[in-house]
C-alpha cells in the first residue's frame, strides 16, 4: 500500500489536525509520532499517511499547502521501519497479557 511521511515542525503541529479534517485523508491509515519517540534527532513530528493512491496524493497536496516537508524515500523507509517495530513490540506485549 502506498504511503508518505511528512515532517512537521513543532510550531506547525496544530496544522496536523487541519490535514486530518479532510474527508479523503481521514479515511487513510494515519500514524503520528514525535521524532524523539522514534529515537531520532530534531524537534519535529512525523505524520505517516498510508492508503489508497488517491488518499496519499490528496494528503501530499494538502501538506504542501500547510508547509509540511515530505520525507525523502530513504529516510521515510527508516522512519516506517521504526514505526513498524514500535507497533510490533506493542502487539507482542499485549499478546503476553492474554497468554
Secondary structure, 3 states (H helix, E strand, C coil): CEEEEEEEEHHHCHHHHHHHCCHHHHCCEEEEEEHHHHCCCCCEEEEEEEECHHHHHHHHHHHHHHCCEECCHHHHHHHHHHHHHHHHHHHHHHHHHHC
